[in-house]
Amino acid sequence: MLLSQQDPRQTSTNCPDSSKTPFNSLERISLFELRLNTIHLGRVLVCRTISKPIQSAAVHVEIEDPIIGERSSAAQETDVTTARLPLYNFNVSGVLGDVLDIGTRLFIRKPYCEFDAEDGLPMLRCYSPDDVVLVPNEQVDGPLLTGLRWSNAVSITYGPPVKQQSRPRSGKIDDLQRRGNEQFIRKEYASAIDSYTQALELEPDDVALLSNRAHAHLQLQQFRKALQDAEAALKLDGANPKARFRQAKALYAMRSYEEAWNSLKMLSKATVETQELSRRTRQRLEEQKNGRYNVMSILHEARSTWPPYLDHSDYVGPMRVTEIPGKGRGMVATKEIAEGSLLMCSKAFAVVFEEKSVHDIVIKIVDKLKKEPWVATELYDLYAGPNMPPMSTNCTNATEAAEIDIARITNIVIENSFTVDKELWTPLSSQLLPHANRRGVLDVGTGLWILPSLINHSCLANASFFNIGDFMFIRAVRDLNEGEEVCVAYVGVLDTYEGRTKKLEKRNFECHCPLCDFERAQPEATCRRAKLLDEFTRMRPEIQMGNVGKMPRLKVIMDEIRKTYSTASATISTSSRRGKKGKKKVTAGGVATTTSPPAMEPHQLPIGLFRTLSAYSHLNACLGQFNQAVQALHEAFEVLPRIAGVNFVRVDIAMQIGKMYGMLNRFDEVGRWKKVARKEFQMLYGEDQGLWKEYVDDFDVC
Ligand SMILES: C[S@@+](CC[C@H](N)C(=O)[O-])C[C@H]1O[C@@H](n2cnc3c(N)ncnc32)[C@H](O)[C@@H]1O
């Protein structure tokens, strides 16, 4: 509404006016023309209500202007001006909702408009009930109504009531409907559905029954059935607002946001419920189309909801599913993708938030299949292990039961599920870094996500994932070439070759990432390194406690690990240079089969040194030898390139280096390393300022 600011309580005209002045002698004014804080004497506002009235200190209702003149039907919906109207001293004999039903036309004398003290939005005021007249529905014409048309938002036919052509409803149907309604109010939704169904058997074309049954299905989260009923009702009466709203609600719940939006557009935006659903639908479309998520607010949402099942859209970046030789299906980039880009956001198919057995999530999935049988198609399409060939099912009908194959579901969970964290910062850093002890060990659960399940593993993964509640976000941690395979890490790269291989063996495959191939080709050096790291692992608790007596042995272990790499690199081609990008192997099908190469060749990545360097830095810091401590951290940062799965460690290390420089009064370096940490952080979580601040505050506390 366009409003011009004037002095409070100013009158717009000197024209004498009283509550007795006949309406027909007043000049009509539109909402659009109203000036702020002005009593428009001699004027009358003709409008109609577009929401149900709410009774508090005043009766509150929303109104809209009529459409004046010829305008296209597309313009009608968007050009209509609406406003809020509190009616004080408005005494009603009878049910308020009946007296002031949606679509009631009002004449308002001396309209006055001001800003609401609470929310600062403009609204109309009407203190005297004599200044408001309700125009009966039957009255079509009259001087003030001449030439007025209304928007399509509220579909009401004005004029004398049309004689119903349809045959009268039998008393039995009325009884069944009443029973259904009572059951609905008692939240006995299944029984209500039963009653409406019995009534519909007698009268299949009853709009109210279909719409009510849709409502009951919505309560039971039987969205497809709700949609079927709402659509059947709309076929009989396309202007039925309840059926339309239920159609939109079902479509929203089924994550068909575009269709939900189209449905909402056909409906009045007047009610609070409709407006709220429209707002949420627009947000979901923005997320789905542009991958724009407010991560911080999603985090707040997850922290204030239990269980944190969140209401957000899925997003898929420039990637496609394709066959990857030796790996089954996988995902590849369809164009060059910059590091830090969001690749995917996905809502879990099923999730348990506490540490529970596989059985618990299987039960959840079975429940879901019973409620929404059509989701079986995407579930059974997932990899179910080497001994279970793919199963195709095409369960599209809401009433059709999905085949419940417990053995297959169990296998699918084992092969595809991800661990679920309750908080964002992974516990990995607190295990590795003695200084970093933030939120402690996190409660973990298990989740199954459909599209992320098609992403294969690499120890040198280029995509990292994290979850907030039941939402998974996946980002590229390095630049990706077009056609390059997108991989996440199923196991941590800081584990030894043997450790990683054993874990992957359980999943029935052997990893052929450049690091695994390199370590496999150097069995002696790899085995020696594993033994040294084993010894280090045993010493680590004491190192973490600050036992500086362990320093000499730690130094020996570190030097020995360093040697295992120099032996290996002497026997491996030394043609690759530091910083050189790896080459893609392109198959006949044109698909790159390598994962994104890290900045260095594997034998130049002495990743196994990382943990000892970090521990060595810690002991030096305990001795107050900050120069040596910071030097070791620098090396730790160098030996661990940006690899998904452990990249949070780089954020931590960069922060540690900054902190250490602070001890040395090198404040220029403090700022520089904070920037480095910020960049690493953005690779994982995007550019959310609030999230970064929370992390920094957390870090400063420890
Ligand atoms: C979560 S699924 C990944 C999608 C799967 N490739 C598919 O076709 O549905 C995990 C399975 O994919 C295969 N896989 C994943 N990463 C692999 C890799 N690096 N090398 C070989 N097979 C791999 C293994 O069979 C593994 O058990």
PDBQT file of the ligand as one rigid body, heavy atoms in Angstrom, charges set to zero:
ROOT
HETATM    1  C1  LIG A 801      27.200 -46.067  -1.354  1.00  0.00    +0.000 C 
HETATM    2  S1  LIG A 801      27.419 -47.079  -2.693  1.00  0.00    +0.000 S 
HETATM    3  C2  LIG A 801      27.985 -45.982  -3.908  1.00  0.00    +0.000 C 
HETATM    4  C3  LIG A 801      27.168 -46.054  -5.170  1.00  0.00    +0.000 C 
HETATM    5  C4  LIG A 801      27.329 -47.328  -5.900  1.00  0.00    +0.000 C 
HETATM    6  N1  LIG A 801      28.522 -47.288  -6.708  1.00  0.00    +0.000 N 
HETATM    7  C5  LIG A 801      26.104 -47.631  -6.749  1.00  0.00    +0.000 C 
HETATM    8  O1  LIG A 801      26.286 -48.079  -7.879  1.00  0.00    +0.000 OA
HETATM    9  O2  LIG A 801      24.997 -47.465  -6.273  1.00  0.00    +0.000 OA
HETATM   10  C6  LIG A 801      28.839 -47.904  -2.158  1.00  0.00    +0.000 C 
HETATM   11  C7  LIG A 801      29.314 -48.971  -3.058  1.00  0.00    +0.000 C 
HETATM   12  O3  LIG A 801      29.862 -48.414  -4.258  1.00  0.00    +0.000 OA
HETATM   13  C8  LIG A 801      31.049 -49.081  -4.618  1.00  0.00    +0.000 C 
HETATM   14  N2  LIG A 801      32.201 -48.172  -4.470  1.00  0.00    +0.000 N 
HETATM   15  C9  LIG A 801      32.216 -46.980  -3.841  1.00  0.00    +0.000 A 
HETATM   16  N3  LIG A 801      33.434 -46.422  -3.918  1.00  0.00    +0.000 NA
HETATM   17  C10 LIG A 801      34.202 -47.268  -4.594  1.00  0.00    +0.000 A 
HETATM   18  C11 LIG A 801      35.578 -47.255  -4.991  1.00  0.00    +0.000 A 
HETATM   19  N4  LIG A 801      36.381 -46.253  -4.700  1.00  0.00    +0.000 N 
HETATM   20  N5  LIG A 801      36.040 -48.311  -5.686  1.00  0.00    +0.000 NA
HETATM   21  C12 LIG A 801      35.228 -49.357  -5.984  1.00  0.00    +0.000 A 
HETATM   22  N6  LIG A 801      33.923 -49.428  -5.644  1.00  0.00    +0.000 NA
HETATM   23  C13 LIG A 801      33.430 -48.395  -4.943  1.00  0.00    +0.000 A 
HETATM   24  C14 LIG A 801      31.187 -50.233  -3.667  1.00  0.00    +0.000 C 
HETATM   25  O4  LIG A 801      30.557 -51.341  -4.210  1.00  0.00    +0.000 OA
HETATM   26  C15 LIG A 801      30.464 -49.742  -2.456  1.00  0.00    +0.000 C 
HETATM   27  O5  LIG A 801      30.028 -50.796  -1.638  1.00  0.00    +0.000 OA
ENDROOT
TORSDOF 0
